[in-house]
Amino acid sequence: MPQAQEEKMWKRHRWSLGCGSGCLVVVALYLLMMVTNLWDLTYILNWGNLPFDQHQWKTADLDNIECIRGRMVRSLVHSHRLIGMSREEVLQLLGPPDSLDEPLARGESAMEAGNPIGYYLGMRGGFGIDPDILWLWFDRNGRVRRWHIVTS
């Protein structure tokens, strides 16, 4: 059989099998993403379901990406009225903040932004690169004017 005919048959045969090993790689990557997303989904569903415990919050292991605070934050914001709390009340309830360097949006000065403080919550989802943080902003009288959970 001439070489040109052999090459045509090989190309036809390869095409009849689909895209070959490239398809297997795509399917394997898709299955890996599905397994990862299922793990992530179960973690998200369990995130925030523990009752707030002040002692556990203050003594949480901040080096653990699955920090227990993330599992208590929903209970915290529902059981304690954070809006209107004084800075001293927040510090007494939650302890010293973990972060004071929240990026200031829209060019606000630190005073206009309310000198926000942040509490590390772990890493709820994604690839475990960016932390989830509970941010609290204060008004000019030193009372919480808003809070927000920034997730990765």
Secondary structure, DSSP 8 states (H G I E B T S, - for coil): --HHHHHHHHHHHHHHT-STHHHHHHHHHHHHHHHHHHHHHHHHHHTT-S---HHHHHT--TT-TT-HHHHHHHHHHHHS--TT-BHHHHHHHH-S-SB-----GGG--HHHHT--EEEEEE--STTS-S-EEEEEEE-TTSBEEEEEEE--
